[in-house]
Amino acid sequence: MKEVKLELATELTIKGIVGFMKKKVTPFGTGAKVDCPKEYLGKSVYLVIIDE
């Protein structure tokens, strides 16, 4: 599995948002996953990492 580079930023502006959801990252094999409803299959998504 290739490693994805994380772009560091403190602010993000996106136009045309249909909605958003807050989910918890869970372990999956040797990686991790975030569940997403199947109605978004084939759509482009952004995963925003926040430090809580």
PDB file of N, H, CA, C and O in Angstrom:
ATOM      1  N   MET A   1       0.837  -1.179   0.000  1.00  0.00           N
ATOM      2  CA  MET A   1       0.000   0.000   0.000  1.00  0.00           C
ATOM      3  C   MET A   1       0.880   1.239   0.000  1.00  0.00           C
ATOM      4  O   MET A   1       1.813   1.339   0.796  1.00  0.00           O
ATOM      5  N   LYS A   2       0.584   2.196  -0.901  1.00  0.00           N
ATOM      6  H   LYS A   2      -0.174   2.115  -1.548  1.00  0.00           H
ATOM      7  CA  LYS A   2       1.416   3.399  -0.955  1.00  0.00           C
ATOM      8  C   LYS A   2       1.059   4.367   0.159  1.00  0.00           C
ATOM      9  O   LYS A   2      -0.077   4.398   0.631  1.00  0.00           O
ATOM     10  N   GLU A   3       2.026   5.145   0.566  1.00  0.00           N
ATOM     11  H   GLU A   3       2.949   5.120   0.183  1.00  0.00           H
ATOM     12  CA  GLU A   3       1.817   6.122   1.622  1.00  0.00           C
ATOM     13  C   GLU A   3       1.330   7.430   1.013  1.00  0.00           C
ATOM     14  O   GLU A   3       1.907   7.917   0.040  1.00  0.00           O
ATOM     15  N   VAL A   4       0.280   7.994   1.575  1.00  0.00           N
ATOM     16  H   VAL A   4      -0.189   7.598   2.365  1.00  0.00           H
ATOM     17  CA  VAL A   4      -0.292   9.244   1.093  1.00  0.00           C
ATOM     18  C   VAL A   4       0.307  10.397   1.889  1.00  0.00           C
ATOM     19  O   VAL A   4       0.322  10.366   3.119  1.00  0.00           O
ATOM     20  N   LYS A   5       0.801  11.417   1.182  1.00  0.00           N
ATOM     21  H   LYS A   5       0.788  11.442   0.183  1.00  0.00           H
ATOM     22  CA  LYS A   5       1.400  12.571   1.849  1.00  0.00           C
ATOM     23  C   LYS A   5       0.297  13.445   2.440  1.00  0.00           C
ATOM     24  O   LYS A   5      -0.684  13.753   1.762  1.00  0.00           O
ATOM     25  N   LEU A   6       0.455  13.842   3.695  1.00  0.00           N
ATOM     26  H   LEU A   6       1.251  13.592   4.246  1.00  0.00           H
ATOM     27  CA  LEU A   6      -0.492  14.696   4.389  1.00  0.00           C
ATOM     28  C   LEU A   6      -0.094  16.148   4.190  1.00  0.00           C
ATOM     29  O   LEU A   6       1.035  16.529   4.500  1.00  0.00           O
ATOM     30  N   GLU A   7      -1.017  16.972   3.671  1.00  0.00           N
ATOM     31  H   GLU A   7      -1.934  16.664   3.419  1.00  0.00           H
ATOM     32  CA  GLU A   7      -0.760  18.392   3.500  1.00  0.00           C
ATOM     33  C   GLU A   7      -1.185  19.114   4.769  1.00  0.00           C
ATOM     34  O   GLU A   7      -2.359  19.081   5.138  1.00  0.00           O
ATOM     35  N   LEU A   8      -0.247  19.763   5.435  1.00  0.00           N
ATOM     36  H   LEU A   8       0.707  19.790   5.135  1.00  0.00           H
ATOM     37  CA  LEU A   8      -0.531  20.461   6.683  1.00  0.00           C
ATOM     38  C   LEU A   8      -1.164  21.819   6.411  1.00  0.00           C
ATOM     39  O   LEU A   8      -0.682  22.568   5.562  1.00  0.00           O
ATOM     40  N   ALA A   9      -2.236  22.141   7.122  1.00  0.00           N
ATOM     41  H   ALA A   9      -2.628  21.532   7.812  1.00  0.00           H
ATOM     42  CA  ALA A   9      -2.915  23.429   6.998  1.00  0.00           C
ATOM     43  C   ALA A   9      -3.732  23.668   8.252  1.00  0.00           C
ATOM     44  O   ALA A   9      -4.063  22.727   8.973  1.00  0.00           O
ATOM     45  N   THR A  10      -4.057  24.927   8.514  1.00  0.00           N
ATOM     46  H   THR A  10      -3.788  25.692   7.929  1.00  0.00           H
ATOM     47  CA  THR A  10      -4.893  25.254   9.666  1.00  0.00           C
ATOM     48  C   THR A  10      -6.273  25.736   9.235  1.00  0.00           C
ATOM     49  O   THR A  10      -7.138  25.960  10.081  1.00  0.00           O
ATOM     50  N   GLU A  11      -6.491  25.898   7.927  1.00  0.00           N
ATOM     51  H   GLU A  11      -5.788  25.716   7.240  1.00  0.00           H
ATOM     52  CA  GLU A  11      -7.778  26.362   7.425  1.00  0.00           C
ATOM     53  C   GLU A  11      -8.051  25.720   6.071  1.00  0.00           C
ATOM     54  O   GLU A  11      -7.132  25.500   5.282  1.00  0.00           O
ATOM     55  N   LEU A  12      -9.323  25.420   5.808  1.00  0.00           N
ATOM     56  H   LEU A  12     -10.069  25.599   6.449  1.00  0.00           H
ATOM     57  CA  LEU A  12      -9.716  24.790   4.557  1.00  0.00           C
ATOM     58  C   LEU A  12     -11.008  25.426   4.077  1.00  0.00           C
ATOM     59  O   LEU A  12     -11.972  25.509   4.837  1.00  0.00           O
ATOM     60  N   THR A  13     -11.045  25.879   2.826  1.00  0.00           N
ATOM     61  H   THR A  13     -10.262  25.813   2.208  1.00  0.00           H
ATOM     62  CA  THR A  13     -12.244  26.466   2.245  1.00  0.00           C
ATOM     63  C   THR A  13     -12.636  25.638   1.027  1.00  0.00           C
ATOM     64  O   THR A  13     -11.841  25.460   0.103  1.00  0.00           O
ATOM     65  N   ILE A  14     -13.883  25.127   1.033  1.00  0.00           N
ATOM     66  H   ILE A  14     -14.529  25.271   1.783  1.00  0.00           H
ATOM     67  CA  ILE A  14     -14.364  24.286  -0.066  1.00  0.00           C
ATOM     68  C   ILE A  14     -15.746  24.779  -0.482  1.00  0.00           C
ATOM     69  O   ILE A  14     -16.616  24.986   0.365  1.00  0.00           O
ATOM     70  N   LYS A  15     -15.949  24.966  -1.792  1.00  0.00           N
ATOM     71  H   LYS A  15     -15.242  24.797  -2.479  1.00  0.00           H
ATOM     72  CA  LYS A  15     -17.249  25.379  -2.311  1.00  0.00           C
ATOM     73  C   LYS A  15     -17.985  24.166  -2.849  1.00  0.00           C
ATOM     74  O   LYS A  15     -17.356  23.188  -3.252  1.00  0.00           O
ATOM     75  N   GLY A  16     -19.299  24.219  -2.859  1.00  0.00           N
ATOM     76  H   GLY A  16     -19.810  25.014  -2.532  1.00  0.00           H
ATOM     77  CA  GLY A  16     -20.115  23.149  -3.428  1.00  0.00           C
ATOM     78  C   GLY A  16     -20.278  21.944  -2.522  1.00  0.00           C
ATOM     79  O   GLY A  16     -20.500  20.836  -3.010  1.00  0.00           O
ATOM     80  N   ILE A  17     -20.174  22.134  -1.211  1.00  0.00           N
ATOM     81  H   ILE A  17     -19.995  23.034  -0.815  1.00  0.00           H
ATOM     82  CA  ILE A  17     -20.312  21.023  -0.267  1.00  0.00           C
ATOM     83  C   ILE A  17     -21.766  20.559  -0.232  1.00  0.00           C
ATOM     84  O   ILE A  17     -22.681  21.371  -0.100  1.00  0.00           O
ATOM     85  N   VAL A  18     -21.968  19.268  -0.350  1.00  0.00           N
ATOM     86  H   VAL A  18     -21.225  18.608  -0.458  1.00  0.00           H
ATOM     87  CA  VAL A  18     -23.299  18.674  -0.265  1.00  0.00           C
ATOM     88  C   VAL A  18     -23.661  18.444   1.199  1.00  0.00           C
ATOM     89  O   VAL A  18     -24.832  18.544   1.564  1.00  0.00           O
ATOM     90  N   GLY A  19     -22.697  18.143   2.026  1.00  0.00           N
ATOM     91  H   GLY A  19     -21.745  18.061   1.729  1.00  0.00           H
ATOM     92  CA  GLY A  19     -22.883  17.888   3.445  1.00  0.00           C
ATOM     93  C   GLY A  19     -21.561  17.426   4.027  1.00  0.00           C
ATOM     94  O   GLY A  19     -20.557  17.339   3.321  1.00  0.00           O
ATOM     95  N   PHE A  20     -21.566  17.134   5.304  1.00  0.00           N
ATOM     96  H   PHE A  20     -22.382  17.205   5.878  1.00  0.00           H
ATOM     97  CA  PHE A  20     -20.360  16.590   5.919  1.00  0.00           C
ATOM     98  C   PHE A  20     -20.769  15.684   7.060  1.00  0.00           C
ATOM     99  O   PHE A  20     -21.896  15.755   7.551  1.00  0.00           O
ATOM    100  N   MET A  21     -19.851  14.834   7.478  1.00  0.00           N
ATOM    101  H   MET A  21     -18.936  14.777   7.079  1.00  0.00           H
ATOM    102  CA  MET A  21     -20.113  13.934   8.587  1.00  0.00           C
ATOM    103  C   MET A  21     -18.864  13.796   9.420  1.00  0.00           C
ATOM    104  O   MET A  21     -17.750  13.943   8.915  1.00  0.00           O
ATOM    105  N   LYS A  22     -19.043  13.515  10.688  1.00  0.00           N
ATOM    106  H   LYS A  22     -19.947  13.396  11.099  1.00  0.00           H
ATOM    107  CA  LYS A  22     -17.915  13.299  11.588  1.00  0.00           C
ATOM    108  C   LYS A  22     -17.908  11.820  11.946  1.00  0.00           C
ATOM    109  O   LYS A  22     -18.886  11.305  12.488  1.00  0.00           O
ATOM    110  N   LYS A  23     -16.829  11.147  11.649  1.00  0.00           N
ATOM    111  H   LYS A  23     -16.035  11.565  11.209  1.00  0.00           H
ATOM    112  CA  LYS A  23     -16.704   9.711  11.897  1.00  0.00           C
ATOM    113  C   LYS A  23     -15.397   9.435  12.624  1.00  0.00           C
ATOM    114  O   LYS A  23     -14.493  10.270  12.618  1.00  0.00           O
ATOM    115  N   LYS A  24     -15.294   8.280  13.242  1.00  0.00           N
ATOM    116  H   LYS A  24     -16.028   7.602  13.247  1.00  0.00           H
ATOM    117  CA  LYS A  24     -14.076   7.856  13.910  1.00  0.00           C
ATOM    118  C   LYS A  24     -13.314   6.886  13.004  1.00  0.00           C
ATOM    119  O   LYS A  24     -13.912   6.003  12.389  1.00  0.00           O
ATOM    120  N   VAL A  25     -12.014   7.054  12.928  1.00  0.00           N
ATOM    121  H   VAL A  25     -11.528   7.772  13.428  1.00  0.00           H
ATOM    122  CA  VAL A  25     -11.167   6.145  12.158  1.00  0.00           C
ATOM    123  C   VAL A  25     -11.020   4.858  12.951  1.00  0.00           C
ATOM    124  O   VAL A  25     -10.715   4.887  14.143  1.00  0.00           O
ATOM    125  N   THR A  26     -11.237   3.723  12.287  1.00  0.00           N
ATOM    126  H   THR A  26     -11.485   3.699  11.318  1.00  0.00           H
ATOM    127  CA  THR A  26     -11.143   2.422  12.950  1.00  0.00           C
ATOM    128  C   THR A  26     -10.084   1.555  12.275  1.00  0.00           C
ATOM    129  O   THR A  26      -9.802   1.733  11.090  1.00  0.00           O
ATOM    130  N   PRO A  27      -9.492   0.613  13.026  1.00  0.00           N
ATOM    131  CA  PRO A  27      -8.474  -0.255  12.435  1.00  0.00           C
ATOM    132  C   PRO A  27      -9.078  -1.173  11.371  1.00  0.00           C
ATOM    133  O   PRO A  27     -10.220  -1.618  11.488  1.00  0.00           O
ATOM    134  N   PHE A  28      -8.279  -1.448  10.325  1.00  0.00           N
ATOM    135  H   PHE A  28      -7.351  -1.086  10.230  1.00  0.00           H
ATOM    136  CA  PHE A  28      -8.692  -2.344   9.252  1.00  0.00           C
ATOM    137  C   PHE A  28      -7.442  -3.032   8.714  1.00  0.00           C
ATOM    138  O   PHE A  28      -6.680  -2.428   7.959  1.00  0.00           O
ATOM    139  N   GLY A  29      -7.226  -4.276   9.092  1.00  0.00           N
ATOM    140  H   GLY A  29      -7.845  -4.767   9.706  1.00  0.00           H
ATOM    141  CA  GLY A  29      -6.004  -4.985   8.679  1.00  0.00           C
ATOM    142  C   GLY A  29      -4.780  -4.277   9.226  1.00  0.00           C
ATOM    143  O   GLY A  29      -4.658  -4.071  10.433  1.00  0.00           O
ATOM    144  N   THR A  30      -3.860  -3.901   8.319  1.00  0.00           N
ATOM    145  H   THR A  30      -3.959  -4.068   7.338  1.00  0.00           H
ATOM    146  CA  THR A  30      -2.657  -3.178   8.745  1.00  0.00           C
ATOM    147  C   THR A  30      -2.815  -1.674   8.553  1.00  0.00           C
ATOM    148  O   THR A  30      -1.853  -0.920   8.700  1.00  0.00           O
ATOM    149  N   GLY A  31      -4.032  -1.239   8.223  1.00  0.00           N
ATOM    150  H   GLY A  31      -4.813  -1.851   8.104  1.00  0.00           H
ATOM    151  CA  GLY A  31      -4.287   0.187   7.996  1.00  0.00           C
ATOM    152  C   GLY A  31      -5.459   0.667   8.834  1.00  0.00           C
ATOM    153  O   GLY A  31      -5.666   0.222   9.963  1.00  0.00           O
ATOM    154  N   ALA A  32      -6.215   1.578   8.258  1.00  0.00           N
ATOM    155  H   ALA A  32      -6.047   1.940   7.341  1.00  0.00           H
ATOM    156  CA  ALA A  32      -7.369   2.145   8.945  1.00  0.00           C
ATOM    157  C   ALA A  32      -8.437   2.500   7.927  1.00  0.00           C
ATOM    158  O   ALA A  32      -8.166   2.565   6.728  1.00  0.00           O
ATOM    159  N   LYS A  33      -9.669   2.731   8.415  1.00  0.00           N
ATOM    160  H   LYS A  33      -9.889   2.677   9.389  1.00  0.00           H
ATOM    161  CA  LYS A  33     -10.765   3.092   7.511  1.00  0.00           C
ATOM    162  C   LYS A  33     -11.716   4.051   8.209  1.00  0.00           C
ATOM    163  O   LYS A  33     -11.726   4.163   9.435  1.00  0.00           O
ATOM    164  N   VAL A  34     -12.512   4.738   7.402  1.00  0.00           N
ATOM    165  H   VAL A  34     -12.504   4.646   6.406  1.00  0.00           H
ATOM    166  CA  VAL A  34     -13.602   5.572   7.878  1.00  0.00           C
ATOM    167  C   VAL A  34     -14.831   5.117   7.105  1.00  0.00           C
ATOM    168  O   VAL A  34     -14.823   5.118   5.874  1.00  0.00           O
ATOM    169  N   ASP A  35     -15.890   4.727   7.816  1.00  0.00           N
ATOM    170  H   ASP A  35     -15.896   4.726   8.816  1.00  0.00           H
ATOM    171  CA  ASP A  35     -17.112   4.286   7.148  1.00  0.00           C
ATOM    172  C   ASP A  35     -17.808   5.462   6.471  1.00  0.00           C
ATOM    173  O   ASP A  35     -17.801   6.585   6.974  1.00  0.00           O
ATOM    174  N   CYS A  36     -18.409   5.175   5.320  1.00  0.00           N
ATOM    175  H   CYS A  36     -18.414   4.262   4.911  1.00  0.00           H
ATOM    176  CA  CYS A  36     -19.108   6.192   4.548  1.00  0.00           C
ATOM    177  C   CYS A  36     -20.342   5.547   3.921  1.00  0.00           C
ATOM    178  O   CYS A  36     -20.246   4.417   3.443  1.00  0.00           O
ATOM    179  N   PRO A  37     -21.489   6.212   3.902  1.00  0.00           N
ATOM    180  CA  PRO A  37     -22.683   5.635   3.296  1.00  0.00           C
ATOM    181  C   PRO A  37     -22.473   5.311   1.813  1.00  0.00           C
ATOM    182  O   PRO A  37     -21.773   6.042   1.112  1.00  0.00           O
ATOM    183  N   LYS A  38     -23.074   4.228   1.339  1.00  0.00           N
ATOM    184  H   LYS A  38     -23.643   3.635   1.908  1.00  0.00           H
ATOM    185  CA  LYS A  38     -22.846   3.795  -0.040  1.00  0.00           C
ATOM    186  C   LYS A  38     -23.424   4.759  -1.070  1.00  0.00           C
ATOM    187  O   LYS A  38     -23.093   4.654  -2.251  1.00  0.00           O
ATOM    188  N   GLU A  39     -24.284   5.700  -0.655  1.00  0.00           N
ATOM    189  H   GLU A  39     -24.553   5.785   0.304  1.00  0.00           H
ATOM    190  CA  GLU A  39     -24.797   6.686  -1.600  1.00  0.00           C
ATOM    191  C   GLU A  39     -23.687   7.573  -2.156  1.00  0.00           C
ATOM    192  O   GLU A  39     -23.885   8.257  -3.161  1.00  0.00           O
ATOM    193  N   TYR A  40     -22.510   7.567  -1.505  1.00  0.00           N
ATOM    194  H   TYR A  40     -22.349   7.012  -0.689  1.00  0.00           H
ATOM    195  CA  TYR A  40     -21.384   8.378  -1.960  1.00  0.00           C
ATOM    196  C   TYR A  40     -20.366   7.580  -2.783  1.00  0.00           C
ATOM    197  O   TYR A  40     -19.296   8.098  -3.104  1.00  0.00           O
ATOM    198  N   LEU A  41     -20.684   6.332  -3.127  1.00  0.00           N
ATOM    199  H   LEU A  41     -21.553   5.911  -2.867  1.00  0.00           H
ATOM    200  CA  LEU A  41     -19.789   5.545  -3.975  1.00  0.00           C
ATOM    201  C   LEU A  41     -19.557   6.276  -5.297  1.00  0.00           C
ATOM    202  O   LEU A  41     -20.507   6.755  -5.917  1.00  0.00           O
ATOM    203  N   GLY A  42     -18.318   6.361  -5.722  1.00  0.00           N
ATOM    204  H   GLY A  42     -17.546   5.972  -5.218  1.00  0.00           H
ATOM    205  CA  GLY A  42     -17.980   7.031  -6.969  1.00  0.00           C
ATOM    206  C   GLY A  42     -17.819   8.534  -6.850  1.00  0.00           C
ATOM    207  O   GLY A  42     -17.432   9.184  -7.822  1.00  0.00           O
ATOM    208  N   LYS A  43     -18.104   9.105  -5.695  1.00  0.00           N
ATOM    209  H   LYS A  43     -18.419   8.578  -4.905  1.00  0.00           H
ATOM    210  CA  LYS A  43     -17.960  10.546  -5.489  1.00  0.00           C
ATOM    211  C   LYS A  43     -16.559  10.867  -4.992  1.00  0.00           C
ATOM    212  O   LYS A  43     -15.891  10.003  -4.424  1.00  0.00           O
ATOM    213  N   SER A  44     -16.108  12.095  -5.199  1.00  0.00           N
ATOM    214  H   SER A  44     -16.650  12.796  -5.660  1.00  0.00           H
ATOM    215  CA  SER A  44     -14.840  12.563  -4.632  1.00  0.00           C
ATOM    216  C   SER A  44     -15.110  13.030  -3.215  1.00  0.00           C
ATOM    217  O   SER A  44     -16.107  13.704  -2.957  1.00  0.00           O
ATOM    218  N   VAL A  45     -14.223  12.675  -2.296  1.00  0.00           N
ATOM    219  H   VAL A  45     -13.412  12.128  -2.506  1.00  0.00           H
ATOM    220  CA  VAL A  45     -14.387  13.063  -0.899  1.00  0.00           C
ATOM    221  C   VAL A  45     -13.079  13.638  -0.360  1.00  0.00           C
ATOM    222  O   VAL A  45     -12.001  13.367  -0.889  1.00  0.00           O
ATOM    223  N   TYR A  46     -13.194  14.429   0.691  1.00  0.00           N
ATOM    224  H   TYR A  46     -14.070  14.648   1.120  1.00  0.00           H
ATOM    225  CA  TYR A  46     -12.039  14.941   1.408  1.00  0.00           C
ATOM    226  C   TYR A  46     -12.082  14.385   2.816  1.00  0.00           C
ATOM    227  O   TYR A  46     -13.139  14.365   3.446  1.00  0.00           O
ATOM    228  N   LEU A  47     -10.955  13.940   3.308  1.00  0.00           N
ATOM    229  H   LEU A  47     -10.096  13.957   2.796  1.00  0.00           H
ATOM    230  CA  LEU A  47     -10.830  13.483   4.677  1.00  0.00           C
ATOM    231  C   LEU A  47     -10.007  14.536   5.415  1.00  0.00           C
ATOM    232  O   LEU A  47      -8.828  14.729   5.120  1.00  0.00           O
ATOM    233  N   VAL A  48     -10.633  15.214   6.374  1.00  0.00           N
ATOM    234  H   VAL A  48     -11.591  15.057   6.614  1.00  0.00           H
ATOM    235  CA  VAL A  48      -9.968  16.282   7.117  1.00  0.00           C
ATOM    236  C   VAL A  48      -9.571  15.729   8.482  1.00  0.00           C
ATOM    237  O   VAL A  48     -10.425  15.278   9.245  1.00  0.00           O
ATOM    238  N   ILE A  49      -8.292  15.764   8.782  1.00  0.00           N
ATOM    239  H   ILE A  49      -7.599  16.130   8.162  1.00  0.00           H
ATOM    240  CA  ILE A  49      -7.769  15.272  10.058  1.00  0.00           C
ATOM    241  C   ILE A  49      -7.764  16.432  11.046  1.00  0.00           C
ATOM    242  O   ILE A  49      -7.175  17.479  10.776  1.00  0.00           O
ATOM    243  N   ILE A  50      -8.425  16.246  12.198  1.00  0.00           N
ATOM    244  H   ILE A  50      -8.903  15.396  12.417  1.00  0.00           H
ATOM    245  CA  ILE A  50      -8.439  17.292  13.223  1.00  0.00           C
ATOM    246  C   ILE A  50      -7.820  16.764  14.510  1.00  0.00           C
ATOM    247  O   ILE A  50      -7.871  15.566  14.791  1.00  0.00           O
ATOM    248  N   ASP A  51      -7.243  17.659  15.279  1.00  0.00           N
ATOM    249  H   ASP A  51      -7.202  18.632  15.051  1.00  0.00           H
ATOM    250  CA  ASP A  51      -6.611  17.294  16.534  1.00  0.00           C
ATOM    251  C   ASP A  51      -7.527  17.703  17.670  1.00  0.00           C
ATOM    252  O   ASP A  51      -7.617  18.886  18.000  1.00  0.00           O
ATOM    253  N   GLU A  52      -8.215  16.731  18.276  1.00  0.00           N
ATOM    254  H   GLU A  52      -8.142  15.770  18.008  1.00  0.00           H
ATOM    255  CA  GLU A  52      -9.165  17.052  19.343  1.00  0.00           C
ATOM    256  C   GLU A  52      -8.532  16.825  20.691  1.00  0.00           C
ATOM    257  O   GLU A  52      -9.174  17.040  21.719  1.00  0.00           O
TER     258      GLU A  52
END
